[in-house]
């Protein structure tokens, strides 16, 4: 079976855990019979970018091949770079035709690498050793060496932006910031910059000291990652969006992987949840036998006391591995602990800083090592310390230390705990568990680390116990490389078998099946093997056709004759020249367009200014228009108000005019009534006078008539009867008068009373009526005064509200009121003075109402010259009788007014 | 008077296509009036054509094969099963135009003619759009090319051609059988007819095209429905090499050819043109068969280049 083993780094050119393990696994697989083709990235000197070179490592019985793709460590950090690398990987797959692609890591290739394999129908395996599946920040370590929770993509985005800021600082002042290399120590930043970085990452409300201490693993990470109210950071949304898109691409790619694994249980749990696809736990193996057989190297004896504990730091010297914490812990216990540093990295400034510090503390700096030398290096140690600041998943160095029988002191993180407390249970266990393989200390806790080192140095029995456990270890922490290779081979076989079942060849007629089979077999071969078969066949063909020319000679002739490659290259060169010329022309055209564009831009700018000026003018006009509209509305409201007032005034004036007119009519009626009353009075007075006159005439004639009576008693008796009749008529008339007076008094508002019994009472009643009329006239005058006052007020109001012509017109209406006429009318109401005393002496002859008309001619005939006058008065009295009711009503109206 | 012909049609079971060809053939046979034989070789291996043709085509005889063996094997079976001395071998996607058979038969009256080919109108186009392929060596490699443009359009005389296309050719049945039919090492398809023509020429026989005999070849109706293009291309390129290797007859031819192959192999290896390497490897796997084929040509009178020269129109 041919397997492509893919990783971004490979020993011995790189010495990280992935690099070493990939190389070791390739050997183990090859030893088990797998045809291994490793694909890895590495800068290749003198070659064109993305060139690929294959080499065969055929040492011993573990041959495997490596194809290096020329790529710098930063080439994959752009989407374009990653895509090109993935395409080159696709070409590798086409060339090498693996049956399985095993991704030990996808850094560099990215999600597109998975898709390249998938497109070719090749089964794939992915192993997670860190957080690549969900974060580009593989160790979840921020630039200030704090950590964040997996799945916190905002933290990752902030960290990336912060790192760019730090790199900007480094570019501006290299001596000050040095090379960030992903993170900076507290002392590498000025106070201000550190505070800024801290606020950038965690928010201004957090304690810089607390956060920068890196806390203790997942717990601290959780606190920092979950902190709400992080400050707004420029471009964070775009960066976050990019981070999420990246995660989506990874999820999509990983969902296409046929089998997913993680190197620790903790990681498999977390990734299964975050990616939404199952990650099985598969522990890495180490070459325990090779390590175990290395003879122990005793410590150099010291003159006094026991030798110090030889503690080794073994592995990549990167900040997240916490060597600086270990060096801090070493201070003060140099006599008890002797630190040996084995490792190196590309973080040169950190390595140099640690080396200076280590040498100052008396530590032994061994530097980088060849993985093959690891057994000897471990043999010279008493313990291994791994003070990682991140949740290191399944560090091989711990497994290698156990193989060498060394106790360990390790940061207490979720995954590292799993490497110190061997158990198949997924429950967390106590540090001092009976089967613990070392001491756990909180990550970044210098004091705890120092205490643990001292404890281990002073407690020889503890060391012996831990060493014994390590040597007798079984299970995932003691997995051998061969065992791991066997597990992988089983997985490969399973996936390959499933893939074969999935492949449904296109049906062809039976007579073509053989040919189709032959073609398929050839297609499955790597290009190099295919080429090898062809060249060998050509040699045989030469022999078959009787040529006695060697293959070398034929190849020489072939190259000399020309080749399609050369032709194509020449064609490509011509095409390139054409393209260059086109590019030049395009450049010229672009320059011309840019010039024109600038001119256009200037024109647009000018137009923009003009438009802005016009817009400003429009805005001003609009503002003015708004004001004018508001004023118009105000004026409209005022005009409506004035018109309403004018309507009200006009209505008031009309009402006053109507009232005035009514008053005038009532006044005229009252005046007429008064005249009638005066006439009635005069008539009554005349009637009384005539009665008196008649009485006097009767008295005079009675004396004369006595004699006549004596002589003409009958005539006398007739005359007496006529007088009695007239008397009765007068009584009736008197009674009528009384009723009339009573009615008139009632009409004039006096209390209902009976007609006076005698003339004096009538006179009194008339007097009373005159007084009442006087009061009415006085009241009329008062009302006229009121009217004048109202007219004056109206005139003033009109002047104030209407002014000008309207006021003049209004005044003219008012002035047109017949005030004088009113005065005159009121004067007409002045009751004529009545000589009461004179009237009291008069004898009023009662005149029957109905007999008035008849009596008058009789009286005239007897009274001589007075008769006509009396008759006229009697007629007038009858005529007045009809108008009295109307007059009384008019007078009543006047009184009410 | 013309001679009767056994018309042999190997078929992969496309009845509709076959019936179109048979309809034209029936008209031609009736016009000829000599009781030509129509023999359909059922190469499906499932004996499906007998029932399909039983009702409407009582004059058509169906010869079923037990296994699907490809065109060459079916043609050979048909030749053996046929009755007349002349055999017109044709694809089921060929429509014979009136008079074609008689003209071909007339051409074969010349004993020196091994095979007579009608003018083949690819896709049924007009007479001037005939496809006539020549064979030549280009850069040491056997290459087919269209030579119809170099021919007069109103010719009536027979024209020598390198090979008679397998889609329509008239041969003497017994001679065809004696040669073993198409060379089996070229199975399953492609270049069998080229090999047959070159073999004839090298043995001193002639192959001619008869302009008065016209057929339409509706390509695509034969194997394209059954063979993936990549596989068909692989078979063609493999057989192109095998035919040339069989007929390489001089050291100079072999030398030039080997140099050409090496150059192509190097190019393909360096540039990763895997398909070229696959075709080469496929052919090279048949080297033993090539040796046998070359031995069978021991009686050849002329070499490859001479044969190709004679076969030029």
Interface residues (C-beta under 8 A of the other chain):
Chain A: X91 X94 X95 X506 X508 X509 X510 X511 X512 X514 X515 X516 X518 X519 X522 X523 X527 X528 X530 X531 X533 X534 X535 X537 X538 X540 X541 X542 X544 X545 X546 X547 X549 X551 X554 X555 X557 X558 X559 X561 X562 X563 X564 X565 X568
Chain B: X12 X45 X67 X68 X69 X70 X73 X187 X188 X189 X226 X227 X228 X230 X231 X234 X235 X245 X248 X251 X254 X255 X257 X258 X259 X260 X261 X262 X263 X264 X265 X266 X267 X268 X269 X270 X271 X272 X274 X277 X278 X280 X281 X282 X283 X284 X285 X287 X290 X291 X294
